[in-house]
Amino acid sequence: MGGRAFAPEAVPRKDGFGSAIKETLSRMRTEGYAKTTCKNYGYAMERTYSVLKSNGRPPSPARLTEADMATIRNAFAYSPHLLSTVDAALKQMGCRYRIPVRVPPRSRVRWLERDRFCQVLDTGLALGPPYSTLAFLESLMGFRRVSVQRARVRDFQSPLIRVRAKGAERAGNDYSMWPHDDLPGILRETQAWRVRTGREGSEYVLPSPRLGEMSESALNRILRRVSQESGIRPLGHHDLRRSFGRALWKAKTELPVIRDMLGHHSLDMTIRYLGIGADEMASAMGRLSEYLKTPSVYLATASLMERK
């Protein structure tokens, strides 16, 4: 009796891109990437997955082609910031191609002008620790909220201050900062506050009552009081850090130095962070024109042009 041949069941191809999303996010969390970073990368990965899925089952990131990258680039061309995050996320996933993207300067970046900046700082200093400590570290040392939260006493015991960056286990992102002249006085006041409140046994500069890290909500309440007392509202932690960078730039500090003092990885990030945009570029071109009108430079330039 002849048997009827059956075609073998087709085995579904593995969803390589979907698996890569889960594996990459799991690895990033294990390596201590900040929650916000993981959330943003996850969003970019899912959006990219949806774009590729519209053309069929997406390949694994390592197998993406130039045509796939063109599809991704065209899908997110309306948002350079999102496209930049997509490119960074794909790199984390093992994609061998890069997406050329130039993120424009931010059109709206919040910082405090000099008078308001000093008003906030003076208010924090008048209130004393922990208000003065947080206001000083964020305004005059450029600390992030998380850097204040994780700051240890030992971080301030060497000539160069250690600033703990984002990501609980990512010590490679920490950077060094030259101390402000008034820092020793702030630390003495903070230590006196620690003793008064029974917190001197903690390794943290601003510990919680249980001597561990102070929570984000507690740090937010500290800043909220500074905001209320100073009359500068609303006021965020990054407003102070950004004002610190902006004040350095206004004081004619070179951008590479500001980049290092903020712990940034690139000058592009620093430029976007400071909100250096069209007005500043126009002003720079005006200064260039004035410079070239000075006799020595102008004559040398004119002579060069004549020889051509």
VEXKOL-151598 format. One record per residue (C-alpha): residue number from 1; residue in three letters; x, y, z. Coordinates in pm, 1 decimal. Each point is the difference from the previous one (the first is absolute). Layout:
VEXKOL-151598
NUM, ALA, X, Y, Z
...
END
This chain:
VEXKOL-151598
1, MET, 0.0, 0.0, 0.0
2, GLY, 163.1, 314.4, -114.1
3, GLY, 31.7, 270.5, 259.5
4, ARG, -98.4, 352.1, -80.5
5, ALA, 287.5, 245.3, 32.2
6, PHE, -59.0, 293.8, 232.1
7, ALA, 185.7, 325.0, -37.5
8, PRO, 194.3, 81.4, 316.7
9, GLU, -145.7, 278.8, 205.4
10, ALA, 171.7, 330.7, -57.9
11, VAL, 192.7, 113.2, 304.7
12, PRO, -66.1, 369.7, 71.4
13, ARG, 308.7, 210.1, -39.3
14, LYS, 125.2, 137.0, 327.9
15, ASP, -83.2, 363.7, 67.5
16, GLY, 363.4, 109.6, 21.2
17, PHE, -73.2, 370.4, 41.2
18, GLY, -255.4, -52.0, 275.4
19, SER, 238.7, -230.0, 187.2
20, ALA, 279.6, 254.0, -40.3
21, ILE, -216.6, 269.3, 161.7
22, LYS, -55.0, -211.1, 311.2
23, GLU, 362.7, -112.8, 21.6
24, THR, 139.9, 350.8, -49.6
25, LEU, -224.9, 163.5, 258.7
26, SER, 74.2, -278.6, 248.3
27, ARG, 375.3, 48.7, -52.4
28, MET, -27.2, 378.4, 34.7
29, ARG, -185.4, -35.5, 330.7
30, THR, 260.8, -247.2, 124.6
31, GLU, 278.2, 243.1, -96.6
32, GLY, -166.7, 274.5, 202.9
33, TYR, -139.4, 227.7, -270.5
34, ALA, -241.1, 259.9, 139.0
35, LYS, -370.8, -86.0, -4.1
36, THR, -76.5, 296.3, -224.8
37, THR, 267.0, -108.2, -249.5
38, CYS, -138.1, -353.4, -12.9
39, LYS, -352.0, 137.6, -43.1
40, ASN, 104.8, 230.1, -286.1
41, TYR, 200.8, -272.3, -174.6
42, GLY, -284.8, -246.4, 43.1
43, TYR, -242.5, 247.0, -157.6
44, ALA, 238.2, 56.2, -293.8
45, MET, 45.4, -376.0, -48.1
46, GLU, -375.3, -66.2, -0.5
47, ARG, -63.5, 283.4, -246.8
48, THR, 272.1, -135.6, -228.8
49, TYR, -146.4, -349.8, 30.5
50, SER, -341.7, 130.7, -110.9
51, VAL, 151.7, 173.9, -303.4
52, LEU, 189.1, -310.1, -112.1
53, LYS, -293.8, -229.2, 71.8
54, SER, -213.6, 188.5, -251.7
55, ASN, 224.7, -153.8, -268.9
56, GLY, -11.3, -351.9, 142.4
57, ARG, 170.9, -174.5, 291.0
58, PRO, 303.3, 212.4, 98.0
59, PRO, 342.9, -163.8, -13.4
60, SER, 231.2, -0.1, 299.4
61, PRO, 187.2, 332.4, 47.1
62, ALA, 328.5, -152.0, -119.0
63, ARG, -166.7, -95.3, -330.6
64, LEU, -155.3, 336.5, -79.0
65, THR, 83.2, 122.0, -349.3
66, GLU, 65.7, 346.1, -135.5
67, ALA, -353.0, -7.3, -143.7
68, ASP, -137.6, -69.8, 348.7
69, MET, 200.1, 291.6, 139.9
70, ALA, -135.9, 230.1, -271.8
71, THR, -353.2, -106.7, 96.1
72, ILE, 69.4, 80.1, 364.5
73, ARG, 162.2, 334.1, -83.2
74, ASN, -292.3, 108.0, -218.4
75, ALA, -255.1, -106.5, 261.8
76, PHE, 150.8, 221.6, 269.8
77, ALA, 139.1, 283.5, -212.7
78, TYR, -258.9, 235.2, 154.8
79, SER, 163.7, -32.7, 345.3
80, PRO, 382.2, 23.6, 12.8
81, HIS, -3.0, -56.2, 377.8
82, LEU, -193.9, -326.1, -32.9
83, LEU, 212.8, -107.4, -296.9
84, SER, 313.5, 59.4, 207.8
85, THR, -140.2, -222.6, 277.3
86, VAL, -95.0, -265.8, -256.9
87, ASP, 356.1, 3.6, -133.8
88, ALA, 144.9, -37.4, 351.3
89, ALA, -246.2, -279.6, 80.4
90, LEU, 85.2, -191.6, -317.6
91, LYS, 368.4, 29.2, 85.6
92, GLN, -71.9, -156.7, 339.7
93, MET, -184.9, -280.8, -181.0
94, GLY, 300.3, -84.5, -218.5
95, CYS, -96.9, 170.6, -326.3
96, ARG, 306.8, 59.5, -216.8
97, TYR, -140.5, 305.2, -179.8
98, ARG, -28.7, 354.6, 134.1
99, ILE, -268.3, 255.2, -80.2
100, PRO, 150.2, 339.1, -88.9
101, VAL, -200.1, 252.4, 198.3
102, ARG, 68.2, 350.9, 122.1
103, VAL, -204.3, 106.7, 300.1
104, PRO, -71.6, 376.3, -16.3
105, PRO, 57.3, 223.0, 304.0
106, ARG, -292.3, 4.4, 238.4
107, SER, -231.8, 290.8, -65.9
108, ARG, -121.5, 9.4, 360.7
109, VAL, 249.1, -72.3, 272.8
110, ARG, -73.7, 124.8, 349.5
111, TRP, 272.0, 166.2, 201.7
112, LEU, 9.7, 289.3, 245.1
113, GLU, 149.3, 335.7, -83.9
114, ARG, 260.6, 136.8, 237.3
115, ASP, -229.9, 187.3, 243.4
116, ARG, -247.5, -286.6, 37.0
117, PHE, 283.8, -251.4, 19.2
118, CYS, 158.3, 193.2, 290.0
119, GLN, -340.2, 41.6, 165.2
120, VAL, -53.0, -375.8, 12.1
121, LEU, 352.8, -64.2, 123.9
122, ASP, -19.1, 269.3, 269.2
123, THR, -331.5, -139.2, 121.7
124, GLY, 140.1, -352.1, 25.5
125, LEU, 306.6, 120.7, 188.1
126, ALA, -214.1, 200.3, 242.2
127, LEU, -212.5, -305.6, 81.7
128, GLY, 306.7, -206.7, 92.3
129, PRO, 44.0, -376.0, -50.4
130, PRO, -139.0, -201.2, -163.5
131, TYR, -140.1, 282.6, -215.5
132, SER, 331.0, 181.3, -32.3
133, THR, 182.3, -325.3, -81.5
134, LEU, -231.3, -93.6, -285.0
135, ALA, -19.1, 354.9, -139.5
136, PHE, 378.8, 37.5, 11.5
137, LEU, 82.9, -336.0, -160.1
138, GLU, -250.8, 45.2, -282.0
139, SER, 57.5, 372.8, -62.2
140, LEU, 375.0, 36.6, 46.0
141, MET, 125.6, -354.6, -62.0
142, GLY, -245.2, -109.8, -271.8
143, PHE, -115.3, -313.4, 183.6
144, ARG, -303.3, -190.1, -125.7
145, ARG, -263.9, -95.8, 254.6
146, VAL, 123.1, -360.0, -15.5
147, SER, 356.8, 122.2, 58.5
148, VAL, -110.4, 179.9, 317.4
149, GLN, -196.1, -307.8, 104.0
150, ARG, 300.5, -233.0, -39.1
151, ALA, 273.7, 235.4, 120.1
152, ARG, 218.4, -161.2, 268.4
153, VAL, 206.9, 177.6, 261.4
154, ARG, 314.7, -162.0, -136.9
155, ASP, -68.9, 147.2, -345.4
156, PHE, 96.0, 343.2, 140.6
157, GLN, 318.1, -106.2, 179.0
158, SER, 240.1, 28.6, -294.0
159, PRO, 115.8, 304.8, -198.7
160, LEU, -233.0, -91.0, -287.6
161, ILE, -364.4, -63.4, 89.3
162, ARG, -155.4, -322.2, -126.0
163, VAL, -341.7, 58.3, -157.5
164, ARG, -216.2, -310.2, -23.8
165, ALA, -188.7, -3.7, -328.9
166, LYS, -318.5, -172.1, -113.1
167, GLY, -30.9, -377.4, 28.1
168, ALA, 44.4, -163.6, 338.6
169, GLU, 264.6, -248.9, -113.5
170, ARG, 159.6, 201.2, -279.9
171, ALA, 303.2, 141.8, 177.5
172, GLY, 166.7, 51.0, -338.0
173, ASN, -225.5, 301.9, -53.3
174, ASP, 116.9, 171.3, 320.0
175, TYR, 223.4, 301.4, -50.4
176, SER, 222.8, 235.1, 197.8
177, MET, -70.9, 362.3, 87.5
178, TRP, 225.5, 272.9, 133.4
179, PRO, -158.3, 126.0, 324.7
180, HIS, -153.7, 345.1, 35.9
181, ASP, 187.5, 224.6, 244.5
182, ASP, -298.1, 8.8, 238.1
183, LEU, -52.3, -376.8, 7.5
184, PRO, 194.4, -64.5, 326.1
185, GLY, -228.7, 239.5, 189.1
186, ILE, -311.9, -169.9, -141.2
187, LEU, 133.6, -341.8, 98.9
188, ARG, 73.4, 118.3, 356.4
189, GLU, -356.5, 129.3, 37.1
190, THR, -134.6, -323.6, -147.1
191, GLN, 203.6, -209.5, 242.3
192, ALA, -131.9, 205.8, 293.6
193, TRP, -354.4, -67.3, -125.0
194, ARG, 76.9, -371.9, -28.5
195, VAL, 118.3, -5.3, 361.6
196, ARG, -305.0, 194.4, 124.3
197, THR, -239.2, -236.1, -174.2
198, GLY, 183.6, -321.3, 93.5
199, ARG, 111.8, -73.3, -355.6
200, GLU, 377.6, 32.5, 41.3
201, GLY, 42.4, -378.4, -24.5
202, SER, -116.4, -12.1, -361.3
203, GLU, 234.8, -14.0, -298.0
204, TYR, -233.6, 230.9, -194.8
205, VAL, 41.4, 377.1, 6.4
206, LEU, -378.6, 49.1, 19.9
207, PRO, -130.0, -321.6, 156.5
208, SER, -356.9, -93.1, 78.9
209, PRO, -103.7, -34.0, 368.2
210, ARG, 80.8, -370.5, -36.6
211, LEU, 351.9, 95.7, -119.2
212, GLY, -43.0, -133.1, -353.4
213, GLU, -48.2, 192.4, -324.4
214, MET, -245.0, 286.3, 25.1
215, SER, -297.0, -69.0, -227.2
216, GLU, -73.5, 197.9, -314.9
217, SER, -324.4, 125.5, 153.5
218, ALA, 188.1, 129.9, 305.5
219, LEU, 246.3, 186.1, -221.0
220, ASN, -292.7, 139.5, -198.3
221, ARG, -154.6, 131.5, 322.8
222, ILE, 327.6, 170.2, 91.9
223, LEU, 13.3, 176.3, -336.0
224, ARG, -369.8, 85.2, 19.7
225, ARG, 55.7, 195.6, 319.5
226, VAL, 293.8, 185.3, -155.0
227, SER, -225.2, 81.5, -294.8
228, GLN, -281.4, 124.4, 224.5
229, GLU, 226.3, 208.2, 223.6
230, SER, 183.0, 156.6, -295.1
231, GLY, -315.3, 68.8, -200.1
232, ILE, 152.0, -167.3, -308.1
233, ARG, -268.6, -239.3, -117.4
234, PRO, -8.2, -249.0, -157.4
235, LEU, 351.4, -121.7, 75.9
236, GLY, 150.9, -337.1, -89.2
237, HIS, 327.8, -167.7, 88.9
238, HIS, 115.6, 15.4, -361.7
239, ASP, -82.3, 371.3, -14.3
240, LEU, 282.5, 55.9, 248.8
241, ARG, 242.9, -237.2, -170.9
242, ARG, -75.0, 155.3, -337.8
243, SER, 39.5, 348.3, 147.7
244, PHE, 341.7, -106.2, 129.1
245, GLY, 108.1, -99.8, -351.9
246, ARG, -152.6, 310.1, -153.2
247, ALA, 177.3, 224.6, 252.4
248, LEU, 331.2, -165.2, -89.4
249, TRP, -67.2, 66.2, -367.4
250, LYS, -98.0, 362.9, 65.2
251, ALA, 326.6, 33.0, 195.4
252, LYS, 175.0, -95.4, -327.5
253, THR, 103.3, -347.7, 112.7
254, GLU, 94.6, -216.6, -297.0
255, LEU, -258.8, -259.4, -98.6
256, PRO, 232.4, -302.7, 44.6
257, VAL, 59.8, 111.2, 359.7
258, ILE, -374.9, 39.6, 62.2
259, ARG, -53.9, -343.9, -152.5
260, ASP, 243.8, -154.1, 247.9
261, MET, -144.9, 193.6, 294.9
262, LEU, -348.1, -126.1, -84.8
263, GLY, 120.0, -355.6, -58.1
264, HIS, -126.8, -9.6, -359.4
265, HIS, 134.7, -242.2, -258.6
266, SER, -14.2, 235.6, -298.1
267, LEU, 5.1, 368.0, -89.8
268, ASP, -326.1, -42.6, -192.4
269, MET, -169.1, -101.7, 322.6
270, THR, 140.4, 303.9, 180.4
271, ILE, -109.1, 237.9, -276.6
272, ARG, -355.2, -137.9, 6.9
273, TYR, 1.1, 3.4, 379.7
274, LEU, 94.5, 367.6, 17.6
275, GLY, -255.4, 95.0, -264.5
276, ILE, 257.2, 163.3, -225.7
277, GLY, -212.0, 83.6, -302.9
278, ALA, -59.2, 248.1, -278.9
279, ASP, 32.7, 315.0, 213.3
280, GLU, 340.4, -102.3, 131.4
281, MET, 115.9, -104.5, -347.0
282, ALA, -107.9, 335.7, -144.1
283, SER, 182.8, 178.6, 280.2
284, ALA, 313.2, -206.8, -70.6
285, MET, -10.9, 94.8, -368.0
286, GLY, -34.5, 364.5, 99.4
287, ARG, 309.3, -25.2, 220.3
288, LEU, 185.4, -168.3, -285.5
289, SER, -88.4, 287.0, -232.6
290, GLU, 121.3, 255.3, 256.0
291, TYR, 321.9, -195.7, 48.0
292, LEU, 70.1, -12.2, -372.2
293, LYS, -48.4, 377.7, -24.4
294, THR, 299.3, 67.6, 222.6
295, PRO, 281.8, 148.8, -213.6
296, SER, 264.4, -269.9, 36.8
297, VAL, -233.9, -290.0, -68.8
298, TYR, -190.2, 182.0, -271.3
299, LEU, 314.0, 105.2, -186.6
300, ALA, 148.7, -348.1, 22.7
301, THR, -323.8, -149.7, -133.1
302, ALA, -25.4, 256.4, -279.4
303, SER, 360.7, -59.6, -101.8
304, LEU, -64.0, -374.2, -13.4
305, MET, -307.0, 49.5, -217.4
306, GLU, 194.7, 227.1, -238.7
307, ARG, 269.1, -264.8, -49.2
308, LYS, -267.9, -247.4, -103.8
END
